[in-house]
């Protein structure tokens, strides 16, 4: 059976927005978005991978169009929500997990905590490999000020313009930013749980000027090493959010991982290099499948 739909799935009594596509009985792939984003970040890749895989993407609790779930903030909470979603969908097979930015750190947490549920990891410009995290909070600050009755009116255009600039900054080629993406981002930013989830998540991982805290990065990599899950690291060489030196740090930290650096590419290779990325991802998954069969 082939399915392709976006719907809400009940996860422990909470509706989680999910897109499922591809043959239900095909090899499962799970796609996890970054901070403040949504499953739409994976749409081109999902369209391509679903030809031969069961592909599941989701809006993490408090982001996208999924309301927040108590106890499901931060890396541990987000990872629990992914496992709970897989259980709700009846997907008990080990899944190939691909995560972008914050989603990469969530994917590593999932692998570290539940290695039996993860067939492989594909980390895309992933958080967890360096201190720098160039995420502007100005759109959120201006957005909060703009919501103040009467007095907030002057901040509305500032919120919009800084928000659009932040979205442009994730791409090397800004032509990838479409009007539809801008409208969708505005919708996400107006969701009632967006700001508190964003701030709470960011605060657990680091703080402005100081950057991301080293303790959680060290602990995460230690758990991932113990999990011994096949891993590939992918990056864009022109990433202005998590700079490409994090790619080199990841390659050093994960000496057994495969790796690929896309030229002239920003923070989201899965959009900016969709066809190349999907081909690379499919090849990696196939290689993991062959290795698993050879060792069984």
Beta strands, then each sheet from edge to edge (+ up, - down):
strand 1: 2-11
strand 2: 14-23
strand 3: 27-32
strand 4: 53-58
strand 5: 95-100
strand 6: 118-124
strand 7: 206-207
strand 8: 211-212
strand 9: 231-236
strand 10: 258-262
sheet 1: 1+ 2- 4+ 3+ 5+ 6+ 9+ 10+
sheet 2: 7+ 8-
end
